[in-house]
Each structure stands twice: as structure tokens, then as C-alpha cells.
Amino acid sequence: MKKLLAAVLLLGAAASARAGDLLITGAGATFPFPLYSRWFSDYNKLHPALKFNYQSIGSGGGIKQITEGTVDFGASDAPMTDAELAKAPGIQHIPTVLGAVVVTYNAPVKDLKLTGETLSRVFLGKIAKWNDPAIARDNPGVRLPDQAIAVVHRSDGSGTTAIFTDYLAKVSPEWKAGPGAGKSVRWPVGLGAKGNEGVTGMVKQTPGAVGYVELAYANQNHLEMASLKNRDGHFVKPSIQSTSEAAAGVRMPADYRVSITDAAGRNAYPIASFTYLLVHRDTRDAAKGTALVQFLSWAVHQGQAAAAPLDYAPLPKKVVEQVTATIKTLTVQGKHVSLASQH
């Protein structure tokens, strides 16, 4: 009986400890999910009583949930539009890292090269075979298969789609006048898949497929990636370095809503972007608000060390300085949070 009572008391103590844990909820972009998972795990080791529950549902879902107040923070690769911000007053964008959207494919071609115009025509359905003359012009001397192209795109509201279509709209007047740019567009052709995870899986299992995913997903799944012709006329492979080059000349606005696709620079990869956490400038919940602000400070300082190993580019130094100043303006119940021990 004593043993049973001791066991009950022990279980009760454990449940009490769990009940005392602080849970911060978030939802949104799949693009940075591998890195955010690492951050939340690493931060939990430093602060065992603090846990994060992040749902990787796409940028559109993240914006919707932070707007509706069903999560403590959202995440998006595409900055919120003026119309979206009007429905969610008091939201602050916090850039976390840079990532690249890569063109990945499942065809017997090594070191594929594509111009922006050729790529746009593939996704418009105007180029339907891998040995099309336009692809052959981009890849002189390369033997191309007489194989149908299967276009794969996102089916959900996606920041990755927003970045990809933002680029296509800049390099192709036909794309700009047609599907245009956005988190969701009317795709002329192709198969839809949910999340970076879904597109990765569909490209992997579909012979002849071509799709777009974040660099980390392509690298970790050993997918082929195309080199793209940048604004300066050079074919550039997606990498951490070429992603950083795309941000080298950026003039970061005060609200951080900026596009760096089709950036100038000899070695700049043309489909790169910042990704953002979306937080309230003032939080009413004292415990959650304080913990979240302190986490943000850790993420843009110590957390940056985890970026490159997971195929993301760390924030440029000047951006870190700017974001640090912004984080210091965030308040909890109208009061600023102490960040003295964060970095």
C-alpha cells in the first residue's frame, strides 16, 4: 500500500511539473521548419520548463492563425500584405534567416541549367518535354531525355510559392500577366502537393518531375537541383553562399518587408528570401510574452550558428543589429523585456 501511495504521489508530482511547463504555440511556414525544430529543441534544453508546439502548415495558414489569435506566433516566408496587416494590427515581422527556393527535378540530367524564361515556360506548360529546344539551348552539349515533364507545385497557401512566383513575375512578362505572384496562384499545369515535404516526396517518386522546394529539403533528400541564370548573366548553383550574396546589397526597410529575388551580383542566387516570425508588438500574457521575446533575441544571435549546417544562410550582421533594436521595442503588458542574459 505504501509503495502504491508513493507511486501515486510520484505521478502526481510529475503531472504537476508538467502542468507548470509553459507552452508557446506557433504555426506557419514549412520553408524554415527544419531549422525551427532545431531551435525549439535547443532552446528547450536551456529552458526545460518552456516548450514550443509549432505546426508546419504553410505561410498562408500561419498568417491566418496569428490574425485569428489562435497561436502565440506565426511564421511566413512571404511578408504580410498591407491588406493582411490591416486585419492584424500590431503584428511585427522578425526576419530569422535566409533561404533559397531551388528548382529540383527527377530526370537523368546532371548539372541542369535553366534561364528564368525557360523555367517560366516549363511552369506555364509551354515546355512539355525534357529535350525541348529551349532547355537544349540552356544546356549545350548535354544529352537530354525524350521524356515528358511533370510539373509539381504547392497545393496550399505557401510562402515558398510566393518567393518562387515573385521571381517568375520579375523575369517573365508572360508569367506576370498570367498566374502572377502570390502565396496561391492559378497554376496552368501540374500536380499539387502540400508543404515543402509534399513537393519533395512527389518529385522524388515521379519520373520526369520538376518542382520547387527550400534548399534544405532538396539537400537532405538528395534531389537534383538546377543552376539558374541570374540577373548578371551567370548560372549559379543554390548554396548558402549564393543565398547570402543575394542579400548583400539589400536595403532593409524598417518593417522588414522586402523582396530579394532576382538580385544583382555575379554570384547571387536569384530565388532567395528572408523568412519571418510574426509576433505581437505588445503581448498581454506576461509569461508567454516575456519568454517569446527572450527566445527571439536568442534566435537572432546564438541561434544563427545552427543555420548553415541545416542549409540556411545566417542573417547579415547589419540585419542582426537592426532586428536586435526592433526586438528591444517589443513589450509585454506595455513594459519592455530584460534581454541582458540573452547574448
Secondary structure, 3 states (H helix, E strand, C coil): CHHHHHHHHHHHHHHHHHHCCEEEEEEECCCCHHHHHHHHHHHHHHCCCEEEEEEECCHHHHHHHHHHCCCCEEEECCCCCHHHHHCCCCEEEEEEEEEEEEEEECCCCCCCEECHHHHHHHHCCCCCECCCHHHHHHCCCCCCCCCECEEEEECCCCHHHHHHHHHHHHHCHHHHHCCCCCCCCCCCCCEEECHHHHHHHHHHHCCCEEEEEEHHHHHHCCCEECEEECCCCCEECCCHHHHHHHHCCCCCCCCCCCCCCCCCCCCCCCCEEEEEEEEECEECCHHHHHHHHHHHHHHCCHHHHHCHHHCCECCCHHHHHHHHHHHCCCEECCEECCCCCCC
